[in-house]
Amino acid sequence: MNRTRIRLAIGCLLLVWGTSARGEQILATLVAPATDFGSPGLGVFDVQEVDLFIDPAATNWIAWNRFDAVIATTPLRPGEFLLGNNATEIDDFFSLTITNPDGATSTASYDRNGSFGAPIGQQAVIFGLADITPDVLRGDNFRTPQVFDEGGQQNEIFTRAGVYNFELSFTDIGTLASYPDVYFLVSVPEPSTVSLAAVGACIAGAMLLSRRRSAKRLHRRTN
């Protein structure tokens, strides 16, 4: 089983920024590049991990996506851009464990599918209210489109501003295992509407995280 750990000091500086027609800014982090694992056997076949600074009060929504922007379209939602793609995504699904700044954890599964690749249950949205999150597009093995109106499945774990750890455990329940590019998208208000306090908190969080890591490295060197 492969295991990769990504550490980001500050989301607002190290992520890719994109502008949405919805009047928001999208911050995209590539958590895992597309990989085909062949036939690894049943169970967890890969684990990816990332730390992101999140201020729930200044965040519209968080979701995973195969693209670094909300660009999918379908005749089922004319004129609308959606998360996802008109196809199956993770083969077969992943469990996401989030650890908040106080050490509390929450685990939930995403992107499950059933017979002939038909999507089942929560697909993409991690945090946010259903009335403001993008809809989610999925397809089965025959590329039959379905649209999901999702709210965040793990809203309760986002309690305050700080560094959140996201651990993705990719699981195979069949013969083949793979995933596309896995981006975490974080939607925040446009810069003109983001308060200086929120930006300051983001920078302060990054500095604190950096100092803690520097102290740990120094401790290792001196012992």
N, C-alpha and C positions, 0 to 999 in steps of 0.2 A: 504493500500500500504506500503510495506516494503521499508525502505531507509537506506542504509549503506554507511558510509563515511570512506575511507581508506586514511591515510596520510603517505607518504613515504618521508623521509628526503633526501635520495640520491639514485638514481637509480643504480649507478654503484657499490654500496656496498650492497644494500639490495635485489637486484634481483638475480634470479637464472641464472647462466651463463651456456651456452651450446655452443659447437663448431659445426659449420656448414661446410659441405663439399664445400660450395661456397666460402670459404676463408673469413669468417666473424665470429663474435661472436654474439650469440643471448642472449639477456637479457629478461627473462620471469617473469612477475608479474601476480599472480592469483588475478584477480579483483573480481570474484564472483565464488564460488563453484557451481557445478551442483545442480539445485533445480527444483522440480516439484511443481507447484502452483495449480494444479487441474483446477478448472473452476472459475477464479476470476471475470469474467465479462469483457466486452469490455473496452479497454483503457489501460492506463499505470498501470502495476501491480507490478513493482519493479524499484527502482533506485539505482544504484551503482556508486561510485565516487572514483577517485584516483588522486593524484598529483604525477607527475613524472618530474624529471629534464631532459630536452631534449636540446641537442645542435644540431640544424639542420645541421650545417656544418660538424659534425662528426657522422651523423646518415645516414645509407643507406636506411632504410625503417622502418615503424611501421605498425603492423597489429594486428587484434585480431585472436585468434585461440583456438580451444578446447584442444589442446595439448600444452605442454611447449616447443615444438621443432617443426621443419618443417619435418614431418615424413610420411605424407600421400603418397600413391602410387596408380597408375592406369595404366592399359594397354594403355590408351590413350596417356600417356607420359612415355614410357619405360625408366627406368634408372633415372628418375627425382623424387625429393621429393617436395611435394606441401603442401600448407596450406590447412586446412579444413579436409573434410571427405566425403566419398561417401554416404551421407545421408543428410536429412534436419538437420538444426542446431538449431537456435533460433525459438521458437514457440511463437509469430510469427516473430517479428523483434525488433531491437532496434534503437533508435535515439541517436547519439553521439554529445554532445555539448562540444567543446574544447574552453577553455579560455586561451589565451597566456599571457606572463608576463606583457604585456602592457594593459591588460583588454579587448582586442578585442575578439570576439567570432565567432565560426563557428559551424553550426549544419548540420548534414547529417544522412541519414538512411542507415543501413546495414542489410544484410541477409534477405531481403524480399523474399517471395515465393508466387506463384500463384496457379493455379489449380493443384491438386494432388501433392502439394509440390514442383513444379518446380521452381528453383531459378530465381529471377528477379532482375536486376540491380546490384549495387555494393554489394559485399559480405564481403570482409575482409580487404583490404588494405587501410590504413588511410593516410600514408605519403610515398612518394618515387616515382621514375620513373618506368614506366612499364618494361623497358628493364633490370632493376636490381632486381625487386621484384619477389618473388616466384609466380608461378601460383597458382590458387585457385581451389580446387576440391570441387564439390557439387554433391548431388544426390537428386532425388525426392522421393516420397513415395514408388516407385518401385525400388529404388536404381539404377536408370539409371544415369551413371556418366556424368557430364559436367565439362569442364575446362575453367576457366576465366583468361585472361591475363590482370591483373588490375594494373593501376597506382594509386597513392594516391588520394583519393577523397577530402582531405582537406589540400593539400599541402600549400595553400596560408596562412594559419594561423600560420605556423611555420616560424617565422620571425627572431628570435635570440635565443641565449642560455638563459635558465631560467627555472623556474618551470611552467609547464603546467597542468591545471586542465582538467580532462576527466570525463564527467558525462554521464552515460548510462541510458537511459529511455527505459525499456523493455515494449513492447506494445502487447496486445492480440487483434486480430481482429476476432477470431473464438470462439471455445468452450473451448479448453484446452490451458494452458500456461506453458512453461518450458524453461529452457536453460541448455546446458551442462556446464562444466567448461569453464570459460571465462578468457583466458590469454591475456595479451597484450605482444606482442613480439616486441622488439626493436633491430634491427640489426645495429651493429657498426663494423668498421674495426677491424681486429685482433689486439691484444695489441701491437704487434711489430710495427704496422703502425699508432697507435693512438698517436698523439703528446702530449707532456707533458703539453702543454698549454690547451688542451682539458680536460685532467684529472684534472688539477688545477682548471679550470673553474667549473667543476662538483663538486669538493670539496668545492670551495668557495660558490657555489650556495646552497649546503646543509647547510653550516655553517650559511649563511644569513637566510635561512628558519628557522633553529633551533632558532637563536637569536630572530627573529620576534615572534615566538611562545612563547619563554620564556618570552619576554617582555609583551606579551598579558596576559599570566598566572599571571605574577607579578602584572600587572595592576588590574586584577580581584581580586587578594588577598588583595590588599591595598585599594580597594574601597568597 
